[in-house]
Amino acid sequence: MSPELSFHKRIAVPQQFGWVFLKVQEILAVEAARSYCTFHCNPERRLTVSRSLSWAEEQLLVFGFIRSHRSWLVNLHYVEEYSRKEGMHLRLSSGLQIPVSGLHREALLRQLTEAYLPLSENGKTSPESQGAHWEDGTG
């Protein structure tokens, strides 16, 4: 199922006394802290659950989410900026800043360029094909 077709789906998130059904399109990012995950839905709505980030990743991977850091899972639909200024991070449309670790940087940049940049003449996607330049030395 393509991320675009499945973006209006919901996932069941367990709570102490039942379940909360979150629309995937409302989830901006998921943050891990010990054995808990916080679903960042918007600046006013956060939902913390007793589950691992690996559990959240299994639920959301097919919807266009990717790890940017060992403690963060990001919805690529909301990424507005990748920056190395003051440490590598992503800025989401909500203003939320998410760290990017060196371990996850390459896969993240690959998915961002595939999602947002058209193919160049040689069939490859690159920031340079659009006059852009990644500031991390990869471009």
MIMI-521148 format. One record per residue (C-alpha): chain; x, y, z; residue number from 1; residue in one letter. Coordinates in nm, 3 decimals. Layout:
residues N
<node unit="A" px="X" py="Y" pz="Z" pos="NUM" code="A"/>
...
//
This chain:
residues 139
<node unit="A" px="0.000" py="0.000" pz="0.000" pos="1" code="M"/>
<node unit="A" px="0.151" py="0.332" pz="-0.102" pos="2" code="S"/>
<node unit="A" px="0.199" py="0.600" pz="0.166" pos="3" code="P"/>
<node unit="A" px="-0.026" py="0.841" pz="-0.027" pos="4" code="E"/>
<node unit="A" px="-0.317" py="0.597" pz="-0.045" pos="5" code="L"/>
<node unit="A" px="-0.288" py="0.488" pz="0.317" pos="6" code="S"/>
<node unit="A" px="-0.225" py="0.831" pz="0.470" pos="7" code="F"/>
<node unit="A" px="-0.586" py="0.866" pz="0.594" pos="8" code="H"/>
<node unit="A" px="-0.570" py="0.543" pz="0.792" pos="9" code="K"/>
<node unit="A" px="-0.564" py="0.518" pz="1.170" pos="10" code="R"/>
<node unit="A" px="-0.345" py="0.321" pz="1.405" pos="11" code="I"/>
<node unit="A" px="-0.457" py="0.177" pz="1.737" pos="12" code="A"/>
<node unit="A" px="-0.244" py="0.306" pz="2.023" pos="13" code="V"/>
<node unit="A" px="-0.287" py="0.119" pz="2.354" pos="14" code="P"/>
<node unit="A" px="-0.371" py="0.315" pz="2.669" pos="15" code="Q"/>
<node unit="A" px="-0.413" py="0.204" pz="3.028" pos="16" code="Q"/>
<node unit="A" px="-0.788" py="0.147" pz="2.994" pos="17" code="F"/>
<node unit="A" px="-0.831" py="0.091" pz="2.621" pos="18" code="G"/>
<node unit="A" px="-0.716" py="0.226" pz="2.288" pos="19" code="W"/>
<node unit="A" px="-0.682" py="0.561" pz="2.113" pos="20" code="V"/>
<node unit="A" px="-0.720" py="0.558" pz="1.735" pos="21" code="F"/>
<node unit="A" px="-0.485" py="0.817" pz="1.587" pos="22" code="L"/>
<node unit="A" px="-0.511" py="0.934" pz="1.228" pos="23" code="K"/>
<node unit="A" px="-0.172" py="0.870" pz="1.071" pos="24" code="V"/>
<node unit="A" px="-0.193" py="1.206" pz="0.891" pos="25" code="Q"/>
<node unit="A" px="-0.207" py="1.383" pz="1.231" pos="26" code="E"/>
<node unit="A" px="0.115" py="1.227" pz="1.365" pos="27" code="I"/>
<node unit="A" px="0.413" py="1.457" pz="1.310" pos="28" code="L"/>
<node unit="A" px="0.675" py="1.253" pz="1.496" pos="29" code="A"/>
<node unit="A" px="0.725" py="0.997" pz="1.770" pos="30" code="V"/>
<node unit="A" px="0.979" py="1.050" pz="2.047" pos="31" code="E"/>
<node unit="A" px="1.117" py="0.775" pz="2.271" pos="32" code="A"/>
<node unit="A" px="1.216" py="0.811" pz="2.635" pos="33" code="A"/>
<node unit="A" px="1.306" py="0.490" pz="2.817" pos="34" code="R"/>
<node unit="A" px="1.018" py="0.246" pz="2.761" pos="35" code="S"/>
<node unit="A" px="0.769" py="0.515" pz="2.659" pos="36" code="Y"/>
<node unit="A" px="0.683" py="0.684" pz="2.330" pos="37" code="C"/>
<node unit="A" px="0.529" py="1.025" pz="2.288" pos="38" code="T"/>
<node unit="A" px="0.326" py="1.079" pz="1.973" pos="39" code="F"/>
<node unit="A" px="0.356" py="1.446" pz="1.870" pos="40" code="H"/>
<node unit="A" px="0.034" py="1.521" pz="1.684" pos="41" code="C"/>
<node unit="A" px="0.046" py="1.900" pz="1.696" pos="42" code="N"/>
<node unit="A" px="0.179" py="2.156" pz="1.943" pos="43" code="P"/>
<node unit="A" px="-0.127" py="2.113" pz="2.167" pos="44" code="E"/>
<node unit="A" px="-0.170" py="1.735" pz="2.143" pos="45" code="R"/>
<node unit="A" px="0.077" py="1.477" pz="2.262" pos="46" code="R"/>
<node unit="A" px="0.004" py="1.120" pz="2.359" pos="47" code="L"/>
<node unit="A" px="0.246" py="0.915" pz="2.571" pos="48" code="T"/>
<node unit="A" px="0.220" py="0.537" pz="2.568" pos="49" code="V"/>
<node unit="A" px="0.404" py="0.251" pz="2.732" pos="50" code="S"/>
<node unit="A" px="0.553" py="0.111" pz="2.410" pos="51" code="R"/>
<node unit="A" px="0.896" py="0.112" pz="2.249" pos="52" code="S"/>
<node unit="A" px="0.995" py="0.322" pz="1.951" pos="53" code="L"/>
<node unit="A" px="1.048" py="-0.004" pz="1.762" pos="54" code="S"/>
<node unit="A" px="0.680" py="-0.083" pz="1.813" pos="55" code="W"/>
<node unit="A" px="0.580" py="0.259" pz="1.675" pos="56" code="A"/>
<node unit="A" px="0.821" py="0.216" pz="1.383" pos="57" code="E"/>
<node unit="A" px="0.659" py="-0.118" pz="1.291" pos="58" code="E"/>
<node unit="A" px="0.315" py="0.050" pz="1.289" pos="59" code="Q"/>
<node unit="A" px="0.420" py="0.358" pz="1.092" pos="60" code="L"/>
<node unit="A" px="0.697" py="0.254" pz="0.852" pos="61" code="L"/>
<node unit="A" px="0.455" py="0.187" pz="0.565" pos="62" code="V"/>
<node unit="A" px="0.312" py="0.538" pz="0.602" pos="63" code="F"/>
<node unit="A" px="0.632" py="0.730" pz="0.518" pos="64" code="G"/>
<node unit="A" px="0.788" py="0.754" pz="0.864" pos="65" code="F"/>
<node unit="A" px="1.163" py="0.715" pz="0.911" pos="66" code="I"/>
<node unit="A" px="1.408" py="0.722" pz="1.200" pos="67" code="R"/>
<node unit="A" px="1.617" py="1.035" pz="1.220" pos="68" code="S"/>
<node unit="A" px="1.776" py="0.947" pz="1.553" pos="69" code="H"/>
<node unit="A" px="1.771" py="0.654" pz="1.796" pos="70" code="R"/>
<node unit="A" px="1.499" py="0.838" pz="1.989" pos="71" code="S"/>
<node unit="A" px="1.294" py="0.986" pz="1.703" pos="72" code="W"/>
<node unit="A" px="1.066" py="0.865" pz="1.425" pos="73" code="L"/>
<node unit="A" px="0.955" py="1.135" pz="1.178" pos="74" code="V"/>
<node unit="A" px="0.665" py="1.172" pz="0.936" pos="75" code="N"/>
<node unit="A" px="0.836" py="1.277" pz="0.613" pos="76" code="L"/>
<node unit="A" px="0.520" py="1.457" pz="0.498" pos="77" code="H"/>
<node unit="A" px="0.585" py="1.733" pz="0.755" pos="78" code="Y"/>
<node unit="A" px="0.958" py="1.791" pz="0.703" pos="79" code="V"/>
<node unit="A" px="1.022" py="2.148" pz="0.591" pos="80" code="E"/>
<node unit="A" px="1.396" py="2.181" pz="0.646" pos="81" code="E"/>
<node unit="A" px="1.712" py="1.980" pz="0.701" pos="82" code="Y"/>
<node unit="A" px="1.993" py="2.182" pz="0.858" pos="83" code="S"/>
<node unit="A" px="2.342" py="2.132" pz="0.996" pos="84" code="R"/>
<node unit="A" px="2.338" py="2.469" pz="1.167" pos="85" code="K"/>
<node unit="A" px="2.384" py="2.415" pz="1.543" pos="86" code="E"/>
<node unit="A" px="2.386" py="2.036" pz="1.495" pos="87" code="G"/>
<node unit="A" px="2.202" py="1.827" pz="1.237" pos="88" code="M"/>
<node unit="A" px="1.826" py="1.854" pz="1.271" pos="89" code="H"/>
<node unit="A" px="1.496" py="1.859" pz="1.086" pos="90" code="L"/>
<node unit="A" px="1.237" py="2.132" pz="1.124" pos="91" code="R"/>
<node unit="A" px="0.878" py="2.021" pz="1.084" pos="92" code="L"/>
<node unit="A" px="0.588" py="2.236" pz="0.964" pos="93" code="S"/>
<node unit="A" px="0.476" py="2.272" pz="1.329" pos="94" code="S"/>
<node unit="A" px="0.814" py="2.425" pz="1.419" pos="95" code="G"/>
<node unit="A" px="0.923" py="2.111" pz="1.607" pos="96" code="L"/>
<node unit="A" px="1.297" py="2.050" pz="1.569" pos="97" code="Q"/>
<node unit="A" px="1.408" py="1.688" pz="1.553" pos="98" code="I"/>
<node unit="A" px="1.770" py="1.576" pz="1.590" pos="99" code="P"/>
<node unit="A" px="1.939" py="1.379" pz="1.311" pos="100" code="V"/>
<node unit="A" px="2.214" py="1.137" pz="1.408" pos="101" code="S"/>
<node unit="A" px="2.503" py="1.036" pz="1.186" pos="102" code="G"/>
<node unit="A" px="2.382" py="0.676" pz="1.198" pos="103" code="L"/>
<node unit="A" px="2.046" py="0.764" pz="1.039" pos="104" code="H"/>
<node unit="A" px="2.152" py="1.062" pz="0.824" pos="105" code="R"/>
<node unit="A" px="2.227" py="0.880" pz="0.499" pos="106" code="E"/>
<node unit="A" px="1.898" py="0.685" pz="0.486" pos="107" code="A"/>
<node unit="A" px="1.703" py="0.994" pz="0.589" pos="108" code="L"/>
<node unit="A" px="1.863" py="1.215" pz="0.320" pos="109" code="L"/>
<node unit="A" px="1.804" py="0.944" pz="0.059" pos="110" code="R"/>
<node unit="A" px="1.434" py="0.927" pz="0.144" pos="111" code="Q"/>
<node unit="A" px="1.398" py="1.306" pz="0.155" pos="112" code="L"/>
<node unit="A" px="1.559" py="1.349" pz="-0.186" pos="113" code="T"/>
<node unit="A" px="1.348" py="1.067" pz="-0.334" pos="114" code="E"/>
<node unit="A" px="1.032" py="1.219" pz="-0.189" pos="115" code="A"/>
<node unit="A" px="1.090" py="1.583" pz="-0.277" pos="116" code="Y"/>
<node unit="A" px="1.333" py="1.614" pz="-0.569" pos="117" code="L"/>
<node unit="A" px="1.256" py="1.505" pz="-0.925" pos="118" code="P"/>
<node unit="A" px="1.489" py="1.271" pz="-1.110" pos="119" code="L"/>
<node unit="A" px="1.778" py="1.428" pz="-1.298" pos="120" code="S"/>
<node unit="A" px="1.863" py="1.351" pz="-1.661" pos="121" code="E"/>
<node unit="A" px="2.065" py="1.044" pz="-1.560" pos="122" code="N"/>
<node unit="A" px="1.770" py="0.900" pz="-1.362" pos="123" code="G"/>
<node unit="A" px="1.918" py="0.980" pz="-1.022" pos="124" code="K"/>
<node unit="A" px="1.777" py="1.219" pz="-0.764" pos="125" code="T"/>
<node unit="A" px="2.016" py="1.474" pz="-0.624" pos="126" code="S"/>
<node unit="A" px="1.995" py="1.812" pz="-0.455" pos="127" code="P"/>
<node unit="A" px="2.239" py="1.945" pz="-0.713" pos="128" code="E"/>
<node unit="A" px="1.993" py="1.866" pz="-0.993" pos="129" code="S"/>
<node unit="A" px="1.771" py="2.137" pz="-0.847" pos="130" code="Q"/>
<node unit="A" px="2.046" py="2.385" pz="-0.770" pos="131" code="G"/>
<node unit="A" px="2.044" py="2.283" pz="-0.402" pos="132" code="A"/>
<node unit="A" px="2.337" py="2.167" pz="-0.195" pos="133" code="H"/>
<node unit="A" px="2.329" py="1.958" pz="0.121" pos="134" code="W"/>
<node unit="A" px="2.547" py="2.124" pz="0.381" pos="135" code="E"/>
<node unit="A" px="2.674" py="1.796" pz="0.521" pos="136" code="D"/>
<node unit="A" px="2.948" py="1.726" pz="0.269" pos="137" code="G"/>
<node unit="A" px="2.748" py="1.466" pz="0.076" pos="138" code="T"/>
<node unit="A" px="2.660" py="1.697" pz="-0.211" pos="139" code="G"/>
//
